[in-house]
Amino acid sequence: MPVPIDPLDLDTGTLALFVGNAGAAAVQKQLADAGFGDLRFSHGYLFQHLVDGEPTVSALAAELEMTQQGASKAVAELEKLGYCERAPDPIDARIRRVRLTARGHAAIAAARTARADLDRRLTERFGTEALAVVRSQLAELLAELGGTAAVARRAVRPPR
């Protein structure tokens, strides 16, 4: 039988990772309950580039630091699930752009609602001031570790 671990004995990065994973799992469950159970956490890395634009597969590959083949495969998966589509560029029909479908926009709205619900739940549990302190400290840790710019640009990359 494994020896129990006290979360306070974990290093900061591991504890933050586990908190993030637990929060992501709560959001995923609410998404599934809302009819988006086919979405995976990893799809978010692609979605972040479709929220405000219609990039090409090549541009997605560059932003995600992956091969064009890998990006094309990820787009094809989301296309099959009905979350995005490839459409001709309005200026140059030879260029195909990736854009969200109505289902993709609905999934983003559902994810935003799920994250807001989680924040409300945490606020009820810990209070507005305590949660604000935790959020501020996490943001400072993110800045200290060099992650703020990627978040601001919607360019968070999958872990390697």
Summary of the structure (lengths in Angstrom):
residues: 160
radius of gyration: 18.2
end to end distance: 30.8
largest distance: 63.4
contacts: 381
relative contact order: 0.12
helix: 65%
strand: 6%
